[in-house]
């Protein structure tokens, strides 16, 4: 079977630069440059059949356009409590008490196995606080202290970026 040279050809937003190897299925792969500037390697079948037309920017653009045209979505734009993630953290989890929460304090729960109170604060994909306490009041105090420390650190970052 003869290999088609796709170099220089345009497929959607992708322009083929050169051959980049062979996929596991045996198809040739091609290094392409997207109109947004990103480089991406694409299987020749997906290119030739119009399955892949960009690095992913086309899908993002279409989704953004659809969302901003939807009146239900437009009404919610700017309402931070409706956003699942802000700066990598789940806003709802940080600001709303779960129906499963029996302590009444966000980030404080009772661990039945150990018989202790757990205080947790998860931010940007890592635990800032993950400790257990014998007393409920100690767990609440630790959670509040961790929140204050986080707020101070974030304010310092903002000041440093502005200054």
GIJOPE-V739111 format. One record per helix or strand of 2 or more residues. SS is the DSSP state (2 for helix, 1 for strand). FROM is the first residue (numbers start at 0). TO is the last residue. If there is no record, write none. Layout:
SS:FROM:TO ; SS:FROM:TO
This chain:
1:9:10 ; 1:13:21 ; 1:27:33 ; 1:38:42 ; 2:43:47 ; 2:56:68 ; 2:70:75 ; 2:79:81 ; 1:84:85 ; 1:88:89 ; 2:90:94 ; 1:107:110 ; 1:115:122 ; 1:125:132 ; 2:135:161
